[in-house]
Amino acid sequence: MGDARDRVVIGEITLPGVGRSVGFARSFVRETVPDFPGVDDMITVVSEAVANAVRHTASGREGGRVSIVLAAGGGVYRLEVVDDGDAGGAPHVKAEVGAETGRGMRIVEALASGWGFRLDEGRGVTWAEFPAPVAEDRGREPLSGPG
């Protein structure tokens, strides 16, 4: 996992805590890292995390909001979804496999290389990390080849 000191914020957006904000969050991620090979996984994760924030935290109340922060560095992209808090607990992976709901964090766990939750000044921060391509290796030819 990347060291926080190595990361630089490459995009940030704050949206109203309503269901339609999930689509805006997906567009934000796609526009921020369009060439990232794992962008589809990151979009799925932001969808789940924003939907959870709207459904299960104060973000979904009148005047609520949810923020998405995307940072890069230390070999990872780090996606953070910041809610308005007051959820009464941290997000977690539910054990029941056949349930109609509660699969969101299982999806996050499957798609991200790491994820977690922290409280930051009363707001909840769900984060997920994805391995970033090494900038120095992009577009370079192999050092040895046929012949």
Secondary structure, 3 states (H helix, E strand, C coil): CCCHHHCEEEEEEEEECCCCHHHHHHHHHHHHCCCCCCHHHHHHHHHHHHHHHHHHCHHHCCCCEEEEEEEEECCEEEEEEECCCCCCCCCCCCCCCCCCCCCHHHHHHHHCCEEEEEEECCEEEEEEEEECCCHHHCCCCCCCCCC
